Amino acid sequence: MFHFDNSYAQLPDRFHAAVYPEPVDAPVLLQFNESLAKELGMDVDVSDPGRLAAVFAGNVVPAGAMPLAMAYAGHQFGNFVPQLGDGRAILLGEVVDSAGIRRDIQLKGAGPTPYSRRGDGRAALGPVLREYLVSEAMAALGIPATRALAAVATGEAVQREQLMPGAVFVRVAASHVRVGTFQFFAARGDTDGVRVLADYVIDRHYPELKAQANPYLALLQTVALRQADLIARWMGVGFIHGVMNTDNMTISGQTIDFGPCAFLDEYDPAKVFSSIDQNGRYAYGNQPGIGQWNMARLAECLLPLLDDDEEKAVEAANGVLKAFGERFQAQWLEVFRRKMGLTAEEAGDLDLLQGLLGAMAQAQADFTLAFRLLCHAADGKDTAFLALFPEPETVKAWLIRWRERLAREPAAEPRTAAMQAVNPAVIPRNHRIEEAIAAALQGDLSLFKTLLQALEKPFEELPEFASYVLPPQVEERVARTFCGT
């Protein structure tokens, strides 16, 4: 089935713990990503869903797998926990896909591990379906993210606030090495472990850095810039991660762990959905600052490798953190410049953008819909856009400024089409996800499957998915999302 080529399992024993999935009673395949399986070079017999369910639930460990749980630490809401690790996830192994890229195959919810901390190691159906939907939506939106290969019902219940149907999520990632993985070794004064991990990451993800004068500084720089780009891109679609802990920030630059994440409805930079983020640490507008903070934690781990002179090492690390801020600001403005239909750069673009966002915040205008309707306003059809603002006169002055700015743009492809290519019509709106999960808990997967189809082509307005473009009614708004652990 899988053509495994495992590398992480070859690292020293302190990097991981060998552990096999715990079999479940009655696995049933709920969803299988055939196109992703093809990318991974899998040999799959889709006519035998029972066999697929047994493998993806962990009842059958495929040949060549080397199951393990990874060790890592992490700052959770700013508080350092020296040992976390995969408490309910088991890395089956790695494959090299059709593009020559090494990717992890991980079972999430496959049973307890040595890092479970008295947890049951299981996952509930709702969070599994949420992660499936959001990870595939992010990929379709062009944002680097872990992917969903399969979702399997276990036939067993898990105890959370109440008994819930159990499930296993099969996740595919460029790797599961996190900032928290480096913290695990740094917290123990294990500089050799930090070095071994850094060398592994460079070999696996950034082999071109081996030619640099200081590969470890180059690694820090590369990871920081990737994270700056990633956060700018996800903010461009109104995404709020919800738990930007250091153990949820990958070294590869992929978005990972879609727990209490959510997408903005009405625009509000202080918006928080996560029920566990009670102080708004990871609010929408705080995400770039948190990304930089997390990079500072990675820099602390790498200091002994950056320079033998601690003062010089700190100076080099601070330079990277400064570059993160500059890169994020530039990338964020570029993302939103394109959302406004601008390709050239002008000094007043930031002020123009802030004018729009300010008007949207005041009017509580829907983030996704406002930018989508702005595409039509580029052709002079601004009625629908103006209707988002209770007092449209407040934004008419902005439209005049915007059109004056558009007039200075070089001739290019049709502007509306270019804007629609970066302003999605369909996102995994919170109320739609909750609606799909609620139906699935009652045994009806049809809403989940339809939503998944709607998310496959987010930049198109297809008649069959017209209702998925609409924001929620006031009574449909989801105020809180939950981690699911």
VONUDO-684650 format. One record per residue (C-alpha): residue number from 1; residue in one letter; x, y, z. Coordinates in Angstrom, 1 decimal. Each point is the difference from the previous one (the first is absolute). Example, Ala and Ser with C-alpha at 12.3 -4.5 7.8 and 13.67 -1.06 7.14 Angstrom:
BEGIN
pos:code:u:v:w
1:a:12.3:-4.5:7.8;
2:s:1.4:3.4:-0.7;
! end
This chain:
BEGIN
pos:code:u:v:w
1:m:0.0:0.0:0.0;
2:f:2.6:2.5:1.2;
3:h:3.6:0.1:-1.4;
4:f:1.6:1.0:3.3;
5:d:3.5:1.6:0.1;
6:n:0.3:0.9:3.7;
7:s:2.6:2.4:1.3;
8:y:-1.2:1.5:3.3;
9:a:-0.1:-3.5:1.5;
10:q:3.8:-0.2:-0.6;
11:l:0.6:2.9:2.4;
12:p:1.2:-0.8:3.6;
13:d:-2.5:-1.5:2.4;
14:r:-0.6:3.2:2.0;
15:f:-1.6:1.5:-3.1;
16:h:-3.0:-2.3:0.0;
17:a:-1.7:-3.0:1.6;
18:a:-0.9:-3.1:-2.0;
19:v:-3.7:-0.7:0.4;
20:y:-2.6:-1.9:-1.9;
21:p:-3.6:1.2:-0.6;
22:e:-2.6:-1.5:2.2;
23:p:-2.6:-2.0:-2.0;
24:v:-3.6:1.2:0.0;
25:d:-3.2:-2.0:0.0;
26:a:-1.7:0.8:-3.3;
27:p:1.9:2.4:-2.4;
28:v:-2.0:1.5:-2.8;
29:l:1.5:2.1:-2.7;
30:l:-1.8:3.4:-0.1;
31:q:2.1:1.9:-2.5;
32:f:3.0:-0.8:-2.2;
33:n:2.0:2.5:-2.0;
34:e:0.7:-2.0:-3.2;
35:s:1.8:2.9:-1.7;
36:l:2.4:0.4:2.9;
37:a:0.6:-3.7:0.1;
38:k:1.0:0.1:-3.6;
39:e:2.5:2.9:0.8;
40:l:1.5:-2.2:2.7;
41:g:0.5:-2.9:-2.4;
42:m:-2.3:-2.3:2.0;
43:d:-1.1:-3.4:-1.3;
44:v:-3.7:0.1:1.0;
45:d:-2.9:-2.3:-0.6;
46:v:-2.9:2.4:0.5;
47:s:-2.4:-2.9:-0.6;
48:d:1.0:-1.3:3.5;
49:p:-1.0:2.8:2.4;
50:g:0.1:-2.5:2.9;
51:r:3.7:-0.6:-0.6;
52:l:0.7:3.8:-0.3;
53:a:-2.0:0.6:3.2;
54:a:2.1:-2.6:1.9;
55:v:3.3:1.6:-1.1;
56:f:-1.1:3.6:0.6;
57:a:-1.4:-0.8:3.4;
58:g:3.2:-1.7:1.0;
59:n:-1.4:-3.6:0.2;
60:v:2.4:-1.1:-2.7;
61:v:3.5:1.4:-0.1;
62:p:1.2:0.0:-3.6;
63:a:3.3:-1.5:-1.1;
64:g:2.9:2.3:0.4;
65:a:-1.6:2.2:2.6;
66:m:2.0:1.0:3.1;
67:p:-2.6:1.4:2.4;
68:l:1.1:2.5:2.5;
69:a:-1.0:3.0:2.1;
70:m:2.2:3.1:-0.3;
71:a:1.3:1.8:3.0;
72:y:-0.3:3.7:0.3;
73:a:-0.6:2.8:2.5;
74:g:-1.7:3.4:-0.5;
75:h:-1.3:3.3:1.2;
76:q:-3.8:-0.3:0.4;
77:f:-1.6:3.4:0.3;
78:g:3.3:1.4:1.1;
79:n:0.7:-2.7:2.7;
80:f:2.8:-2.4:-0.6;
81:v:-0.7:-3.7:0.3;
82:p:3.3:-2.0:-0.2;
83:q:-1.6:-3.2:-1.2;
84:l:-3.0:-0.3:-2.3;
85:g:0.6:-2.4:-2.9;
86:d:-2.5:-1.9:-2.2;
87:g:-2.6:-0.9:2.6;
88:r:-2.6:-1.3:-2.5;
89:a:1.9:-0.1:-3.2;
90:i:2.2:-2.7:-1.5;
91:l:2.3:0.5:-2.9;
92:l:-0.3:-3.1:-2.2;
93:g:2.9:1.0:-2.1;
94:e:1.1:2.1:-3.0;
95:v:-0.5:-0.3:-3.7;
96:v:1.7:1.8:-2.9;
97:d:-2.8:1.3:-2.2;
98:s:-0.3:0.3:-3.8;
99:a:1.8:3.4:0.2;
100:g:2.9:-1.4:1.9;
101:i:-1.1:1.6:3.3;
102:r:0.2:-1.9:3.2;
103:r:-3.3:0.0:2.0;
104:d:-1.1:-1.4:3.3;
105:i:-3.0:-2.3:0.4;
106:q:-1.5:0.5:3.4;
107:l:-3.0:-1.5:1.8;
108:k:-1.7:2.4:2.4;
109:g:-2.2:-1.6:2.6;
110:a:1.6:-3.4:-0.3;
111:g:0.4:-0.7:3.7;
112:p:2.2:0.9:3.0;
113:t:3.8:0.6:-0.2;
114:p:2.7:0.5:2.6;
115:y:-0.8:3.8:-0.3;
116:s:-3.8:-0.3:0.5;
117:r:0.2:1.5:3.6;
118:r:-2.9:-2.2:1.2;
119:g:-2.0:0.8:-3.2;
120:d:-1.8:-2.7:-1.9;
121:g:1.9:0.7:-3.3;
122:r:-3.3:0.1:-1.9;
123:a:-1.8:2.6:-2.1;
124:a:-3.6:0.8:-0.3;
125:l:-1.9:0.0:-3.4;
126:g:-0.7:3.8:0.0;
127:p:3.6:1.2:0.3;
128:v:1.1:-2.6:-2.6;
129:l:-2.5:1.3:-2.5;
130:r:0.9:3.6:0.8;
131:e:3.7:-0.7:-0.6;
132:y:-0.8:-1.8:-3.2;
133:l:-2.1:2.9:-1.4;
134:v:2.3:2.8:1.0;
135:s:3.3:-1.6:-1.1;
136:e:-1.4:-0.8:-3.4;
137:a:-1.5:3.5:-0.2;
138:m:3.3:1.6:0.8;
139:a:1.8:-2.1:-2.7;
140:a:-2.7:1.1:-2.5;
141:l:0.5:3.6:1.0;
142:g:3.7:-0.4:-0.8;
143:i:1.3:0.2:3.6;
144:p:2.6:-2.5:1.0;
145:a:-1.7:-2.4:2.4;
146:t:0.0:-3.5:1.2;
147:r:-2.4:-2.2:-2.0;
148:a:-2.9:-2.4:0.6;
149:l:0.5:-3.5:-1.3;
150:a:-2.9:-1.8:1.8;
151:a:-2.5:0.1:2.8;
152:v:-1.1:-3.2:1.6;
153:a:-2.8:-0.6:2.6;
154:t:1.3:-2.4:2.7;
155:g:-3.3:-1.4:1.2;
156:e:0.9:1.0:3.5;
157:a:-1.0:2.9:2.2;
158:v:2.4:2.5:1.6;
159:q:-0.8:1.8:3.2;
160:r:0.3:3.8:-0.3;
161:e:-2.5:2.4:1.6;
162:q:-2.4:-2.9:-1.1;
163:l:0.4:-3.2:-1.8;
164:m:0.9:0.6:-3.7;
165:p:0.5:-2.3:-3.0;
166:g:3.7:-0.7:-0.4;
167:a:2.0:0.5:-3.2;
168:v:3.5:-0.1:-1.4;
169:f:1.4:2.7:-2.3;
170:v:2.8:-0.9:-2.4;
171:r:2.2:3.1:-0.5;
172:v:2.7:0.6:-2.6;
173:a:2.7:2.5:0.7;
174:a:3.3:1.1:-1.5;
175:s:1.2:-0.9:3.5;
176:h:-1.3:0.3:3.6;
177:v:3.2:1.7:1.3;
178:r:-1.1:3.1:2.0;
179:v:1.6:2.9:1.8;
180:g:-1.0:-2.0:3.1;
181:t:2.2:-2.9:-1.2;
182:f:3.1:2.2:0.3;
183:q:-1.3:1.2:3.4;
184:f:-0.1:-3.5:1.3;
185:f:3.7:-0.4:-0.4;
186:a:1.0:3.6:0.9;
187:a:-2.0:-0.2:3.3;
188:r:2.2:-3.0:1.0;
189:g:3.2:1.7:-0.9;
190:d:0.4:-2.6:-2.8;
191:t:1.9:2.1:-2.5;
192:d:1.1:-3.1:-1.8;
193:g:-3.7:-0.9:-0.4;
194:v:-0.8:3.5:-1.4;
195:r:2.9:-0.4:-2.5;
196:v:-1.1:-3.5:-1.1;
197:l:-3.6:1.3:-0.5;
198:a:1.3:3.1:-1.9;
199:d:2.1:-2.1:-2.3;
200:y:-3.0:-2.3:-0.6;
201:v:-2.2:2.9:-0.9;
202:i:2.6:1.5:-2.3;
203:d:0.5:-3.4:-1.7;
204:r:-3.8:-0.6:-0.3;
205:h:-1.4:3.4:-0.8;
206:y:2.8:2.5:-0.9;
207:p:3.0:-1.9:-1.4;
208:e:1.1:3.1:-1.9;
209:l:0.9:1.6:3.3;
210:k:2.9:-2.4:0.5;
211:a:2.0:2.1:-2.4;
212:q:-0.5:3.1:2.2;
213:a:2.8:1.3:2.2;
214:n:-2.2:-0.4:3.1;
215:p:-2.7:-2.6:-0.9;
216:y:-1.6:0.3:3.5;
217:l:-0.5:3.8:-0.4;
218:a:-1.3:-0.6:-3.5;
219:l:-2.4:-2.5:1.4;
220:l:-1.4:2.4:2.5;
221:q:-0.3:2.7:-2.7;
222:t:-1.7:-2.3:-2.4;
223:v:-2.5:-1.3:2.5;
224:a:-0.8:3.5:1.3;
225:l:-0.6:1.4:-3.5;
226:r:-2.2:-3.0:-0.9;
227:q:-2.1:0.5:3.1;
228:a:-0.4:3.7:-0.8;
229:d:-1.2:-0.8:-3.5;
230:l:-2.3:-2.7:1.3;
231:i:-1.7:2.2:2.6;
232:a:-0.4:2.8:-2.5;
233:r:-1.7:-2.4:-2.5;
234:w:-2.4:-1.5:2.5;
235:m:-1.0:3.4:1.4;
236:g:-0.8:0.9:-3.6;
237:v:-2.9:-2.5:0.1;
238:g:-1.1:1.0:3.5;
239:f:1.4:-3.1:1.7;
240:i:0.5:-0.1:3.8;
241:h:2.1:-2.9:1.1;
242:g:-1.2:0.1:3.6;
243:v:2.9:-1.9:1.7;
244:m:3.3:1.5:-1.4;
245:n:2.0:-1.8:2.7;
246:t:3.6:-0.8:-0.8;
247:d:-0.8:-3.6:-0.3;
248:n:-2.5:0.9:-2.7;
249:m:2.5:1.8:-2.2;
250:t:1.8:-2.2:-2.6;
251:i:3.5:0.4:-1.1;
252:s:-1.1:-0.8:-3.6;
253:g:-2.2:3.0:-0.2;
254:q:-3.3:-1.8:-0.2;
255:t:-3.1:0.8:2.0;
256:i:-0.8:-2.8:2.5;
257:d:-2.5:-1.0:2.6;
258:f:-3.4:1.3:-1.0;
259:g:-1.7:-0.2:3.4;
260:p:-1.9:3.1:1.1;
261:c:0.9:1.9:-3.1;
262:a:-2.6:2.1:-1.8;
263:f:-0.5:2.4:-2.9;
264:l:-1.1:3.6:0.5;
265:d:-3.6:0.8:-0.8;
266:e:-0.3:3.7:0.8;
267:y:3.4:1.7:-0.1;
268:d:1.4:0.7:3.5;
269:p:3.8:-0.1:0.6;
270:a:-0.7:-0.9:3.7;
271:k:-2.1:-3.0:-0.9;
272:v:0.5:-3.2:2.0;
273:f:-1.9:-3.2:-0.4;
274:s:2.0:-2.5:2.0;
275:s:-1.7:-0.9:3.3;
276:i:3.4:-0.6:1.6;
277:d:1.4:3.4:-1.1;
278:q:-1.7:1.9:2.8;
279:n:2.4:3.0:-0.1;
280:g:0.1:0.4:-3.8;
281:r:3.6:-0.8:-0.3;
282:y:-0.5:-1.5:-3.5;
283:a:-2.6:2.4:-1.3;
284:y:0.0:0.7:-3.7;
285:g:2.0:3.1:0.2;
286:n:2.5:-1.4:2.5;
287:q:1.2:-2.8:-2.2;
288:p:3.0:1.7:-1.6;
289:g:1.3:1.0:3.4;
290:i:-0.4:-3.5:1.3;
291:g:1.8:-1.4:-3.0;
292:q:2.9:2.2:0.7;
293:w:-0.1:-1.0:3.7;
294:n:0.1:-3.7:-0.9;
295:m:3.0:0.7:-2.3;
296:a:1.7:1.5:3.0;
297:r:-0.5:-3.2:1.8;
298:l:1.6:-1.9:-2.9;
299:a:2.9:2.4:0.0;
300:e:0.6:-0.6:3.7;
301:c:0.3:-3.7:-0.7;
302:l:2.5:0.5:-2.9;
303:l:2.2:2.6:1.8;
304:p:2.7:-2.5:0.9;
305:l:0.3:-0.9:-3.7;
306:l:0.0:3.5:-1.4;
307:d:3.3:1.2:1.5;
308:d:2.4:-1.0:2.7;
309:d:-0.2:3.6:1.2;
310:e:-3.4:0.3:1.7;
311:e:-0.1:3.7:-0.6;
312:k:0.5:-0.5:-3.7;
313:a:-2.6:-2.8:-0.1;
314:v:-2.6:2.2:1.7;
315:e:0.8:2.8:-2.4;
316:a:-0.5:-2.3:-3.0;
317:a:-3.3:-1.4:1.4;
318:n:-1.3:3.5:0.6;
319:g:0.8:0.8:-3.6;
320:v:-2.2:-2.9:-1.1;
321:l:-2.9:1.1:2.2;
322:k:0.2:3.5:-1.4;
323:a:0.0:-1.4:-3.5;
324:f:-3.1:-2.1:0.9;
325:g:-1.9:3.2:0.8;
326:e:1.1:1.8:-3.2;
327:r:-0.8:-3.1:-2.1;
328:f:-3.4:-0.4:1.5;
329:q:-1.0:3.6:-0.5;
330:a:1.1:-0.1:-3.6;
331:q:-1.7:-3.3:-0.8;
332:w:-3.2:0.9:1.9;
333:l:-0.2:3.3:-2.0;
334:e:0.7:-1.9:-3.3;
335:v:-2.8:-2.6:0.8;
336:f:-2.5:2.8:0.6;
337:r:1.3:2.1:-2.8;
338:r:-0.9:-2.8:-2.4;
339:k:-3.3:-0.4:1.7;
340:m:-0.7:3.6:-0.9;
341:g:1.0:-0.6:-3.6;
342:l:3.3:1.8:0.3;
343:t:3.2:-1.4:-1.6;
344:a:2.4:3.0:0.2;
345:e:1.2:1.5:3.2;
346:e:-0.7:3.5:1.2;
347:a:0.8:1.7:3.3;
348:g:-3.7:0.6:0.8;
349:d:-1.1:-3.6:-0.4;
350:l:0.2:-0.8:3.8;
351:d:-2.2:3.1:0.8;
352:l:-2.5:-1.1:-2.7;
353:l:-0.2:-3.5:1.4;
354:q:-0.4:1.3:3.6;
355:g:-2.8:2.2:-1.2;
356:l:-1.9:-3.0:-1.4;
357:l:0.6:-2.2:3.0;
358:g:-1.0:2.8:2.3;
359:a:-3.3:0.5:-1.8;
360:m:-0.6:-3.8:0.0;
361:a:0.6:-0.2:3.7;
362:q:-2.3:2.9:0.8;
363:a:-2.8:-1.5:-2.2;
364:q:0.7:-3.6:1.2;
365:a:0.2:-0.9:-3.7;
366:d:0.6:-3.6:-0.9;
367:f:3.7:-0.4:-0.7;
368:t:-0.2:-2.6:-2.8;
369:l:-3.1:1.4:-1.7;
370:a:1.3:3.6:0.1;
371:f:3.2:-0.8:-1.9;
372:r:-1.9:-2.3:-2.4;
373:l:-2.5:2.8:-0.8;
374:l:2.8:2.5:-0.4;
375:c:1.0:-2.1:-3.0;
376:h:-3.2:1.1:-1.8;
377:a:0.4:3.6:1.2;
378:a:3.2:0.1:-2.1;
379:d:-2.3:-0.2:-3.0;
380:g:-2.2:2.8:1.4;
381:k:-2.6:-2.4:1.5;
382:d:0.1:1.1:3.6;
383:t:-3.6:-0.3:1.1;
384:a:0.5:-3.3:1.8;
385:f:3.2:1.1:1.6;
386:l:-1.6:3.2:1.3;
387:a:-2.9:-2.0:1.4;
388:l:2.4:-1.6:2.5;
389:f:0.3:3.4:1.7;
390:p:-3.0:1.3:2.0;
391:e:1.2:3.5:-0.8;
392:p:1.4:-0.3:-3.5;
393:e:1.0:3.6:-0.2;
394:t:2.8:-0.8:2.4;
395:v:1.6:-2.3:-2.6;
396:k:-0.8:1.9:-3.2;
397:a:2.8:2.4:0.7;
398:w:2.4:-3.0:0.3;
399:l:-1.3:-1.4:-3.3;
400:i:0.9:3.3:-1.7;
401:r:3.6:-0.2:1.4;
402:w:0.2:-3.7:-1.0;
403:r:-1.1:0.7:-3.6;
404:e:2.5:2.9:-0.3;
405:r:2.7:-2.5:1.1;
406:l:-1.2:-2.6:-2.4;
407:a:0.3:2.5:-2.9;
408:r:3.7:0.2:0.7;
409:e:0.5:-3.8:-0.4;
410:p:1.8:-1.3:-3.1;
411:a:-2.2:-1.7:-2.6;
412:a:-0.4:-3.7:1.0;
413:e:-2.4:-2.9:-0.2;
414:p:-3.7:0.7:0.7;
415:r:0.1:1.4:3.5;
416:t:-3.2:-1.7:1.3;
417:a:1.3:-3.4:-1.1;
418:a:3.4:0.7:1.7;
419:m:-1.7:1.1:3.2;
420:q:-2.3:-3.1:0.0;
421:a:3.0:-2.2:-0.2;
422:v:1.2:1.2:3.4;
423:n:-3.3:0.8:1.7;
424:p:-1.8:-3.3:0.8;
425:a:-3.7:-0.3:-0.4;
426:v:-0.2:-3.1:2.2;
427:i:1.7:-0.5:3.3;
428:p:-0.7:-2.6:2.7;
429:r:-2.3:2.3:2.0;
430:n:-0.4:-0.9:3.6;
431:h:-3.7:-0.5:-0.1;
432:r:0.3:-2.3:-3.0;
433:i:2.6:-2.1:1.7;
434:e:-2.2:-0.3:3.2;
435:e:-3.0:-0.8:-2.1;
436:a:1.9:-2.8:-1.8;
437:i:1.4:-1.4:3.3;
438:a:-3.4:0.1:1.7;
439:a:-1.5:-2.0:-2.9;
440:a:2.9:-2.5:0.1;
441:l:-0.5:-0.6:3.7;
442:q:-3.5:-1.1:-1.0;
443:g:1.4:-2.4:-2.6;
444:d:-0.5:2.3:-3.0;
445:l:3.2:0.8:-1.9;
446:s:-1.6:1.6:-3.0;
447:l:0.5:3.6:1.3;
448:f:3.7:-0.7:0.7;
449:k:0.5:-1.5:-3.5;
450:t:-1.8:2.9:-1.7;
451:l:2.0:2.6:1.9;
452:l:3.2:-1.8:-0.8;
453:q:-1.0:0.2:-3.7;
454:a:-0.8:3.7:0.3;
455:l:3.4:0.7:1.4;
456:e:1.9:-1.7:-2.8;
457:k:-0.3:3.0:-2.3;
458:p:-0.2:3.0:2.4;
459:f:0.6:2.7:-2.6;
460:e:-2.9:-1.1:-2.2;
461:e:-3.7:0.9:0.5;
462:l:-1.7:-3.2:-1.1;
463:p:-3.8:0.0:0.0;
464:e:-0.3:-3.2:1.9;
465:f:2.0:1.5:2.9;
466:a:-1.6:3.5:-0.1;
467:s:-1.2:-0.2:3.6;
468:y:3.6:-0.7:1.2;
469:v:1.0:3.5:-1.1;
470:l:-2.4:1.7:2.4;
471:p:1.0:1.0:3.5;
472:p:-2.0:-1.3:3.0;
473:q:-3.1:1.7:1.2;
474:v:0.4:1.6:3.4;
475:e:-1.6:-3.0:1.7;
476:e:2.3:-2.4:-1.9;
477:r:3.3:1.6:1.1;
478:v:2.4:-2.3:2.0;
479:a:1.4:1.9:2.9;
480:r:2.4:-2.7:1.3;
481:t:2.0:-2.9:-1.4;
482:f:1.5:-2.8:2.0;
483:c:3.3:-1.9:0.0;
484:g:-1.4:-3.5:0.0;
485:t:2.8:-1.6:2.0;
! end
